[in-house]
Amino acid sequence: MPQTTKDTPMMQQYLAIKKDYQDAFLFYRIGDFYELFNDDAIKGSQILELTLTARNKSAQDPIPMCGVPHHAAQNYIDILIDKGYKVAICEQVEDPKLAQGMVKREVIQLITPGTMMDQNATTAKQNNYLTALTRFDAIYALAYSDLTTGEVRTTTLHTFNEVVNEVLNLNTKEVVVDEKVSSEERQQLQTLGLMISENKKISDSSEFHFVAQKTKRPGELAVLKILVNYLLSTQKRSLSHLQQAESYEIDQYLRMNHSAKSNLELFESLRTGKREGTLLWLLDKTKTAMGGRLLKQWLNRPLLNEAQLNQRQEVVATLIDHYFERVTLQQALQKVYDLERLAGRIAFGSANGRDLIQLFNSLSQIPTIKSVLQGLPEPTLQKIGRDLDELADIRDLIDAAINEETPVSITDGNVIKTGFNAQLDQYRSAMTDGQSWLAQMEADERKATGISTLKVGYNRVFGYYIEVTNANKKLVPTDRYQRKQTLTNAERYITPELKDRESLILQAREKSTELEYQLFVEVRDQIKDQTGRIQDLAKQIATLDVLQGFAVLSEAGRYVRPELSTKSQDIELINGRHPVVEKVLPANTYIPNSVIMKADTNILLITGPNMSGKSTYMRQLGLIVIMAQVGCFVPAESAKLPIFDQIFTRIGAADDLISGESTFMVEMKEANDALLNGTSHSLLLFDELGRGTATYDGIALADAIIEYIHDHLGAKTLFSTHYHELTQLSERLEKLENVHVGATEENGKLIFLHQVLPGPADKSYGIHVAKLAGLPSQVTKHAAQVLHVLEADGNELVNEDLPLTEQLPLFTIADKPAPEKQAPPQIPTEVQTLIDQIKTTNLLQLTPIDAMNLINEWQKSLN
């Protein structure tokens, strides 16, 4: 019985390996290609737009297959990972020349969405977090790591909602769980678009013990072991760049749920979904990728510690006051590459010569940075300057060992500098001498034979040779050469002397390449041993980079240093400005507004027409608070602010399509979150709460929520509304104050003043806004009639003496006089005659010239 395709040794090997990687695309190395088979090939060809073919097409069981070139594989891997798949890289792990039977192959790495090491320029300022989750007793333990930088952090969370919020804030793509995480919880995470992975083999490792040195809580130790085990099992190598895990409490920072960050557009524009137009976009004046990532981390977790904030502010103030030093600092930072990810690649074993040159160039900037910092009159900056490790030993090692113009590949030679290793220099000398000998031989043979076109060449297959064209073959002396290869238009020869020299040159070349690779790995390993020092330097540079960015922004935007206090809850923001809106408007066109809320005011009830700026006013305060609590100066004339513990928002109308919740349900959940978890040190920003239901229900709920905040919570609150009935609350709630966004009417047109003024708005101007939106005049006029009835008789909705249907024009359409029928317009006799001619003319019976003449006559009659 003939052997089937599946029975071949290669396919048996493939199927045995694939069995352990059922949830991944297996890239199986054959020669210069990675091949995919069976279902991987069918699905992969569709996703990657590859040609689907078959192995052993003539067999009775041909196997679907497709492939990608080895040198271009990364692009295809990136596409699969970006679409949420895993990729197992299967390589040959023994020399084919030495193999007996099938070449041994193994999966050397499993690449997943959370473990991507290769980052491109567009993601340089983004972390790629892998998260692990487990339950421990009644709580959740969570750990996350960025494999590219080695960062590891752990925390304990009390509810699954907190877990979801933290996962969303991290923007993680993959969550590793164990059996303690329920199927319902896994499903909920999957609905967020996350890959759920499980690592069942949990064991001790040196990496785990190093990473867990400072971790004390049992739950965090358990989840840390899950995380590190998953990384080791997927990457299949030592991960010495993993840093010691830092434990944190979410209450240590200004807390904002994912909805609040979205509403305030910290990282993503609500309109476009992009970075542009966000607070991160505005604040990011960093010069390094490390600084960009740290800035996002700071925005995710603003500080509560007054001393730390004052320290950051002092640094920003000093850098603002010392322009020339700041410029020198920026110029040096601009030449610093991504030290964190360079350290990761070096420890990972994937760094090449160019990576080491980038490290060298980065370290060459540190003396300048140290000098600038030590010359500034600010203790924190001086300390950073003293503490910066120049890593002179690493810099000098790279300078001595690595060629500046090193190639990308570390196996092609020309990576190590001449003079670094005596043996390598000898090999190179032999190759150089050999080339000189060959050149001299070519000259001697041309002279001896009289063949001026004779040449000595080299071919990888045939080695060195003497080549003579067919036209000159007759001039070759008999028995001088041995024939080696016949070409179409030439003959190639060899001599014993040339053969001996070939052996010496090729041996030197092969040994030189092998020795260069060995030397490069040794240099890389020496640097790898100093990974911790590089990471420490990276953290200091990143911090410095963020703070200089704050200084640049604050100076350019005329920002002021806010006075922050944990003792007072007073807000005194004079002429504050929305930082992002101000940036995108023409210069000096933004109208500033103040927010004054001292001890006798906890709630500002904001009324005014749509589009007048109520939401901007609320977001403005939220963004200024966040800017202040990351250490940046703020857009205002002056600012005295409390240090808030939490920010809650309800801004905009949006359904939660994933969970199937309506706009109103989302409103109520967000309000509930604030009422249950807010404190007197929190900031609440509620925009149009209650509008998602019937008018009376909405007013009642908004009233009750405001009173609860006033009487029980005591949080500083901005509450905007169109329910004018609520403005009467100021008469009985002593800490509620009415303000409104001004608008005026000129010649029947609504003009927004964009200024927040004391007292309630006199009306909502809703119909005026409808006119601005372009609604038909019949609609807005009819709406005005309905409004007139509704507003009649004081505060009563309707006149109780008359039926509702008799009061509202909306219900009395039948009583309206029917519009008069207009007589059809009179058509002049000559025009009617022309129309009749056009109707009766049979174009099919006319020649083109007749048709043109007829049209000409018609034009004359009309003119």
N, C-alpha and C positions, 0 to 999 in steps of 0.2 A: 504493500500500500504506500503511495507516495506521501512524502512528508508535507504537511500543511504549513501555511505561512506562520500560524501561531505556534507551531512546534519548533521553529528554528531557534538556535541558541540565543540569538540576539533578542527575539521577541519574548522568549522565556525570561531573559534577564529584565527586559523592559517591564513585563507584567508583574514580576516579583517586586520590583521597585515601586511601581505604580500602586500596588496594593496598600502601601503605607501612606499614600498621598492622594486618597480618593477625592478630597475636597480642593485639590490644586491642579493647575495646568503643569504637567511634567515636561520641562525642556530637556530632552534627552540628547546628549552630545554625540554626534557622529561626524568625525572629521572637522570641517570648518562650519558645520551647521548644527543648530538645535532643531531636532525633529519632534513633532507632535503626532500621536497616533490615536486611532479610534475616535471616541467621543471628543477628546481634547482637540483633535484635528478638525472635526466637523464644526465644533463651536468656535474654536480659535480662528479658523479660516473666515468665518463670518464676522467676528469682532475685529480681527486684524486686517481684513480684506486681503487674504492670502489665497493663492491658487490651491485648491484641494485636489490632490492626486491620490494614488494608491500604491502600496508596496506589493510587489509581485502581481501586477495587473492581470497577467494571464492565468494566475492560480484560481482555483475554484473558490477561494475565500480571501480575496484581496483586502488588505487593511487600509482604511482611509489614513492619509498622512499629509502633512504640510510642514514647512520648515522656514526658519529665519537664519540669516547669516550670523555667525558668532560675533563678528565685530559690530553688528548693528542691533544686537539683541536687546540692549537697554531700552531703546525707544519702544519696542514691542512690549517689554515687561512693564514699562511705565503706563502704557495704555491699559493693560489688563488690571494693574493695581488701582489705577484711577477709577476703573469701573467696578471696583469692589471684589476682585478675585485674588487668589493666592497663586504664586508661581514657585515651583520646586526646580532648582537648578541641578541637573544631573551631569557630572563631569567624569571623564576618564581619570582614574586615580592611580594608574600604573603606566609605565612606558610601553607603548605598543610593540616596540622592538624586543622587549623582554617578556612580553606576555605569552603564556601558553594557553592556547584556545582563545576564548572570548576575553577581550580587554575588560578588566574590572572597572565598574562604574558605581558611583555613590552620589546621593544627593548631598551637595556641599553647603546648600543654603536654601531655606524656605523664606521667600519674600512675601510679606503680607502688607495690607494697608498701614498697619501700625509699626512696621519695622523697616520701612524704606530708608536706605542709607544714602542713595544718590539724590541730592537735591539740586535743582536748577536755580537760575538767577531769579525767577519769579517767586520762588518759595524760600529765598534766602532769609527773609525776615519773619518766617513763620515756623513755629514749632510743629513737629509731627509726633503727637503723643499716642502711646499705647497705654491703655488703662486696664487694670485688673480689679476684680470685685469679688468679695465674698461676704457671707454673714457670719458674725461671731456673737453668740448669745442673741440679744435682741437688737443689735446694732449692725451697721454695715461698715466694712473696712475697705478703703479704696486706695490704690497706689497707681502712680503713672510715671512714665519715663519717656524721654526723647532719646532714642538710640543714637541719633546723630551727634548729640552733645553730651550724653552721659548723665543728664539731669534725672534725679529720682526724687519723688515726693510721696508722702503718705498722709492720710487723714482718716478720721472716724466720723461717720454720719449717722443720724438717728432715724431718718425716714427715707423711703425710696424716692420721694419727691426731691429731697436734697441730693440724692444720688443722680437723678436725671438732670437736675439743674447744674451740678458740678461737671457732669459729662458734657453737657451742651456748652458750658463756659470754656471747657478745655478744647472744644472743637475736635475731640478725638474721633478717629475713624474706626477703631477696633477695640472691643472690650473682651478681655479674657476672664472667664468665670469658672467656678467649680460647681459641684453638685448642690451646694447650699443655696445657690441662686435659683429661684423657682422658674418654671417654664413660663408662667405669666409675666414675671419680671423680665425674662429674656425676650419675650415677645414684645414687651413695651419698648425695650431698648432697640429692637430691630425695626420697629415702626419709625424710629428716629433716623433710620438709614445707616445704622451701625452694623459692622460685621461682628458677630458673636463667635468667639473661639473658646475652646476648652483644652486645658493641658492636664491630663489625668496623672502623668508620671511626675510626682513631686519628690525631689531628693535634695540632699545637702550639696553645697558647692562652695568653693573658696570665694566666688563672686558674691554669693548670698551673704556669707559671714562678713565680708568687707562692707557691703552695702548696708547691712542691718546693724552696724556697730552702735549707732545712736538711737536705734528704734527700741522702745521699751514696751509698748502696748501689745498684748498677745494678738489681738485682731490685726493690727498693722504688720506684725511679724508674719502672720499667716498669709496675708495678701501679698506681702513683699516676696515671699517664697514662690507664690504662684507666678508673679510677674517675672522674676529672675529666671525661674525654670523655663518659662515659655520663651524668653529671649535666648537662652542657651540652646534649647531644643530646636529653635528655628534657625539660629545663626551658626550653630555647630562649630564654635571657636571660642577662644578665651575673650572675655569682654572686660578687659582691665580698665577701660575708660569709664565704666559705670561709677558714679560718685556715691558717697555715703548719702543715704536717704534722709531728707529733711521732713520732719513731721510738722504739720500745721493744723490750726483750727480755723474753720471758716469764720468764727466770731472774732478772730484776731484782726480782721480787715473789715472795711466798709462793705456790707453785704448788699448785693443786688442780684435778683434772680435773672434768669436769661431773658425774660420778657422785658424787664426794666432796661437791660443793656440794649436790647433790640429797639425799644421805644425811643431811647435817647440816642440811638444811632452811634454807639461807641465804635463799632468795628465794621458795620455793614449798613449801607444806605437802604432805607425802607423802600425807596422808589426804584432804585436800579439794582440793588443787591451787591453793589461794588464797594470798594474801599474808599473811593473818592467821595467827598462830602461827609465824611465821618469825623469824629473827634480824633481817632488814631491818625487819620490822614492829615489833619491839621497839625497835630503835635509832633509828627515824625520829622524831625530835623536831624536825625542821627546820621552818622557817616559810616557806620559799620553794621553788618548783618546782626552781630551780637547785640548791639544797642537797640536795633529795631525790634528784636524778639523780647528784650527786657522791658522796653516801653510797653508792649502789649501786655506783658505779665503785670506790670504796675497798674495799668488801667483796669485789668481784670480784678485786681485786689488792692484798691487804695488803702492808705494807712489810717490807723486810729491813734497812733502814738504821736503825741504832741512834740516830744523831743526830737524824734526822727524827722518829722516834718520841718521843724525849725532848722535842723541841720541841712536838709536838702535846700531849703530856701536861702540859707547863708551862702551855700555854694553857688546857687543861681545868681544871687545878688552880686557876689564877687566877680563872677564871669561876665556879668553885664557891665560892671564898672571897669573891666580890664580888657578892652577891645582887642588890642594888638596881641596880647598873650592868648586870647581866645582864638584869634585867627591862626596863630602858629599851632595851637592845639588842634584845630580843625584840619589843617593841612597835614599834620602827622597822622591823625585818626583816619583820614581818607586813604592812607597807604597801608592801613592795617587790615589784613584779610580776616576771614572768619576763623579765629583761633580755636573756638569750641569745636567746630566741625573738622578742622584740620587735625586736632588732637584725636577726635573720634576715628577719622580715617587711618591715622597712623596706628592707633591701638588696634583697629579692626584688621589691619594688614592690607588695606586697599590703597594706601597712599602711594603716589608715584614721585618721580624726581621733581616735577613741577610743583607738587604740593609742598615739598620741603623747601623749595626756593621761595614759595609764598610765605612760608613760616619764617624763613630767614629775612625776607624783606619787611615783614611785620615786626620782628624783634629789633630790626635796625632802627625803628621809630621810637622805641621805648626810652632811650637816653634823652631824646628831645622832649618827650612828654614829661619825664621826671624833672628835667631842668625847669620847664615852664611851671609845673605845679609847686615846686619847692620855692619858686620866686614869688608866689602869690601870698597875700597877707590873710590867709584863711586857714584855720587849724586843720579842718577836714581835708582840704586839698593838699596841704603840706604833708599830712600823714600818708595820704595815698601816694604822693610823690616819693616819700621815704620807703614805703612798703613795696612799691612796684619792683618785681623781680625781673631784671633785664634778661635773664636766662642766657647770659654771655657764653656759658659753656656749650649750650645747644647752638647758639648763633655761630660760634667759632667752628664747631664741628661741621655744620652744613657748609660754611664758607670754605673749609679745607677740603671737603669731600665731594660736593655736588657741582657739576657744571651748570652755569647760569642758563645756557641754551640747551638744557637737557630735553631729550625727546619724551613723548607721552609714555611710550612703552619702556619698561625697566628691563626688558630682556633683549633689546636690540643693540646694546652697547652705547658708548659715549655719554654715560650718566656720571661716572666718577672722574674727577679731575686728575690730570697727570701730576705726579708728585705725591699723591696720597698713599699709594701702595707700591713698593719697589718691584714686587713680582709682576703686577699689572703693567708697570712701566717697561719691564723687560719684554713682555709679550708684545706690547705696542711697538717697541723698538724693533723687534723681529719682523713685525708686519711692515713697518716703515722701511727697514732695510731691504726686506723682500721686494717691496714695490720698486725701490731704487734699482735692485738687481735685475728685476724684470724689464725695467725701462732700458737699462744698459744692454741687456741681452737682445732686446728688440733692435737697438741701434747696431749692435755687432752683427746680427744676422742679416740685416738689410745690407750692410757693407760687404759681408762675405758672399752673399748670394746675388747682389746687384738688384734685388727686388725692393723698390722704394715703398711699395704699398704693403709689404709684409708687416704683420702686427702680432703682438703677444696679447692674448685676451683671457677672459675667465668666464666660465659657465658653471652654475651650481651643480648641474648634473654631470658634466664631463670634466670639470676642473680647469686647469690652465692648459693653453694650447698655442701653437703657432699657426696662423691662418694665412693662406696664400690663395689669391683669386685664380680661377681656372685659366685666365689669360696668361698667367705667369707660372703655371705649374711646370712648364717645360724648363724653366730656369732653375728649379730646385735641384741641387747636386744629388746624384745617386747615392743612396745609403747614408745621407746626412740626417734625415728625419725618419720617424716611424709614423705611418698613417694612423690617425685616430678617429676621424669622422669625415664623411663626405657630405657636402651641402650642394644645393642646386648650382650655385655660382662660385663655390670655393672649396678648398680642401684644408682640413685641419690636421696638424701633426703634433708629435710629442718627441722629446729627447729624454734620455735617462737623467741628465742634469736638471732639466726642467721638472721632471717628475719628483726628484728629491727635494727641490726647492718648494714645489707645491705642497709636499707633505709638511715641511717646516712652517710655511705660511698658514696653511689651514689649521694646523695644530695650534699655532699661536692664536689664531682668530677664535677658534672654538674655546680654548682655555681662557682667553681674554674675556669673552662674553660670559662664561660661567663664573669667572672670578668677579667680574663687575656686578653681576646679580647678587652673588654672595656678599660682597662688600656693601652693596646698597641695603640689603636686608639687615646686616649688622648695624649699619648707621641708623636705620629706621627703628630697630629694636632698642638701641641706646636712647633714642628720643622717646620711644614708647615708655621706657622706665621713668620718664619725667612727666608723664601725662598730667598728674595732679598739679604740678607747678604751672603748666600751660593753662589748665582750666582755672586756676586761681587768678592768673594774670588776665584771662579772658573776662572774668566777672568784674574785676576792677575797671578794665577798659570799657566794658559795656555800661557800667554805672556812670562813669565819667562822660561817656558819649551821650547818654540820655539827658544828663544835667546840662551839658553845653547846649544841647538842642533846646531845652527849656529857656536857656538864656537868650539864644538867638531869636526864638519866637516871641519872648516877652519884650525884648527890646524893639523888635520890628512892629509889634502890635500895640505898643504903649500900654502894656499890662502893668498891674501894680501888685505888690506883695500883700497877700491877705493876712489879716490878723486872725489867728485861729485859737480857739479856747475850748477846753473840756469843761470849764466851770460855768460858762454862760451859754444860754440857748438863744441869745439875741442874734437876729440877722440884721445887718446894716450894710446893704449893698447899694452904693451910690452910683447911679448911671451905669449899670451893668450892660454888657452887650453879649449877644449870642455869638460865640467865637467863630462857628462855622458859617453862619448866615452872613456875618460881617465880612468874612473872607471872600465869599463869592459875590457880594454886592460891589458896585463901583465904590471907590474910595470916598469915605466921609458921608455916605448916604444912609448908613444904619442909624436908626433913632434909638438912643439908649433909654433904659428904664430902671428905676430903683426898686428895690424890695426892702421894705422896713418892717420888721416883725420883732418887736421887743417883748419883754416879759408879759405885757398886757395884751398881746396879740399872738394867737397860735394859728388862726385860720384866715386866709384871704379868700373871700368868695368873689370870683372874677366873672363879670358879665360883659357883654358886648357882641357885636355881630360876628358871624363867621368870616374868616379870612382877615380879620382885623389884627391878629397877632397874639391871641390868648395862648395857643399852644407853644408858640415861639418863646413867649414870656416865661412859661413854665419850664420848658426845656433849658432855657437860658440859665435859670437858677440851678437846675440839676447838673448841667455841664460845668458850671463855675465851681460848684461844690466838689465835683470829682477832680477837676484840675487842681484845686487847692489841696485836696487830700492825696495827690500823688507828688506834691511838692512844687508844682508850677505856679507862676504868677497868673493873675486872672484879668480878663478884660473889663475894667471898671475904673472909675475915678478913685474909689476907695472901697475896701471890703473888710467887714468884721463878721466872721462866721463861726458858728459852733462846729465842733468835730462831730459829724453825724455818724451813727452806728449802722444805719440802713437807709436805702432809698427804695421806695415803692412807687410804681407808676401805673396809671391807667390812661393811656393816650392813644387815640385812634380807635378805629373799629375794625376788628379782624376775627374771622372764624378760625377755630382750630380744626382744620379739615381732617387731620390724622385721627383725632379722638372723636370726631363727629360732633363737636360742641359748637353751639351758635355763638354769635357775637355777644349776646346778653349773658350767656353762661360764662364765657371767658371774662366778661366784665365783673360778674359777681365773684368768680374764683379769685381774680386779682384783688378785688376789694377785700375778700375774706382773708387772703394771705396777709394783707396789711393790718387788718383789725386784730387778727390772732397773734401775729408775730412782731408787730411794730411796738416801739417804746416811745417814751417822751423825748428820746434823743434821735428819733427817726425823722426823715423827710418824706412827705407824701405828695405826689403830684397826680391829681385826679382830674381828668378832662372829660366833661360831659357825662359823668357817671349817671346811669339810669336811663339813657336815651334809647336803649335797645328794647324797651318794652312800652306798654301803653302809657299815655301821659300821666294819668293819676298814679299808676304804679311807680313810674319813674320818679315823680316828685316825692312820693312817700318814702321810697327807698333812699333817695339822695338826702332827704331831710333826716331820716333816722341815722344814716351813716355819719353825716356831719355832726349830729348831736352826740353820737357815740365817741367820735374822735375828740370832740370838745370836752366832754364830761369824763371820759375814762382813759383815753390814750394820751392826750396832751402833746401830740406830735405837731411839728410845724407842717402846715398843710396849705398847698395851693389847690383850690377847687374851682374849676371853671364850669359854668352852666348856662343854658338858655332858659332855664326855669326861673322866671323873674319872681315867682312866688317865694323862692328861697331867700331872696334878699331881705325879707322881713325877719329872718332869723337873727339879724344883728340887734334887734330890739330886745331879745331875751338871752342871747349868748354873748356874754361880756367879752370873750376873747376872740370873737369873729368880727372881721372888718370887711365891708364892701368896697371893692374897687372895680373899675371898668376900663375897657380899652376904648378910647375916644373915637367917635366918628361924627361926621356932620353932613347935612344935606345942602347942596347948592344947585338951584334950578332943577330940583327933582332928582339929582344924581347923588349917589352916596360916595363920600370921600373918607377914606380911613386915615386917621391921625397917627396910628401905631403908638400912641402914648397911653400909659396906664395912669388913670386919674382916680381920686377918691370918690367914694359913693357908688351906687348902682347905676347901670345904664338905663336910659329912659325907655328904650325899646330894643328889640333884637335885630331889626332891620333885615329880617329874613327875606321879605319880598324884594327888597332892594338888591340883595345879593343874587336872588333869582333873576332879576333883570340883568345884572352884570354877567350872569352865566348865559344870557341870550334866550331865555324862555320866551315863547310867543306872547305878545302883548295881551291877547285875549285871556291867556292863563293867568298872568300876573294881575290883570284888572279884576278878574273873577276872584282870585285869592284875596285881594284887598277888600272886596265886598264881604267875603266870609269873615275875614279878620275883624272888620268893623262890627259885625254882629256879635262875634265872640267877645270883643272887648267892651261891648255896650253895658250900661247899667253898673258902673263901678267895677268891682272885682268879680261880679257874678259871670259865670260862663255863658248863661243864656237867660232870657226873660221868662220867668216861670209862668207868666200869664198867657203865653202863646205857645202852641206846639212848636217843637224844634224844627219840623219840616217847613213851617211858615217863616221862620227867622233866617235860616241859612240859605243863601243863594244856591249853594251846592245842590240842595234838594228841590229847587223850584225852577228847574230848567224848563219844565213843560209850560210854566206860566209866562215865560219870556216871549215877547212878540217875535214872531217869525221874521227873519231878515227879509227885507223887500227884494222882490225879484227885479233885477236890472234888465232893461230891454237890450237885446243884442245890438252891437254897434252897427251903424249904417255903412255899407260898403259902396264906394263910388261905382257908377255904371261902367266906366272904362276898366276899372280893376276887376269887376265881376266878369266882364267879357273876357279879359285875359285869363282869369281862373278857369272859365269854361273851356277856353281853347286848350289850356294845359291838360285839363281832365280828359278831353276827347282826342288828343293827339296820339296816334299810334307810332311810337318811336321805332318799332320793329320794321315799319315800312319806309323809314327814312334812311337815306345815305348819310354818312358822317357830315358831308358838306351841307346837305339840306338841313340837318339838325342844327348846325352852327348858324346858318342863315336865319332859321326860325327863332333861335334864341336871341340873335341880334335884333330882330324885329321887336320881340317882346321888350328888350331893354329900351329900345327907342320909344316905345309906347309909354313905358313907365317914367321915362325921363322927360 
